[in-house]
Amino acid sequence: MDELSPEFTRKKFKVVYKDHKLDLANYYAETQDPELSVLINSSGLFELFTYHGKASEKYGIKIGDKVRITVI
């Protein structure tokens, strides 16, 4: 998926990475736990992250991994 338009970002999403069901955060500090989370970053892209951590190392995330995103 390419960059999201502002109108599209107002919708709600269901995001799944492997067996992790993720809630869409509005900003990084909103989660404040080391669990895997997702947000739409300033470039308009979905970004998987962990607060104060490296999601790629903790969860083995690699470029090309599949993430299922459903508009609800």
C-alpha positions, -999 to 999 in steps of 0.1 A, spaced: 0 0 0 13 34 -9 9 66 11 -25 72 26 -46 103 18 -59 124 47 -95 113 40 -85 76 41 -66 80 75 -99 89 92 -112 54 87 -108 26 113 -85 -3 106 -79 -39 118 -42 -46 115 -27 -81 119 10 -90 118 16 -128 121 -5 -137 152 -5 -101 166 -37 -81 164 -27 -45 166 -47 -14 176 -40 17 156 -22 43 178 -24 80 171 12 86 183 42 66 197 38 75 234 1 66 234 10 29 240 39 32 265 44 -5 267 69 -27 249 43 -46 229 40 -44 191 19 -15 179 10 3 147 4 39 136 1 59 104 34 80 104 40 115 92 46 102 57 12 86 56 25 50 59 16 23 83 45 18 108 49 -11 132 68 -1 164 74 -8 200 76 21 225 113 26 235 124 -5 216 132 -20 182 102 -39 168 124 -54 141 147 -70 166 120 -80 192 96 -95 167 119 -104 138 102 -80 114 118 -78 80 111 -58 48 86 -78 27 68 -94 57 31 -95 52 8 -73 73 -30 -77 69 -48 -44 70 -86 -43 68 -108 -12 67 -137 -16 92 
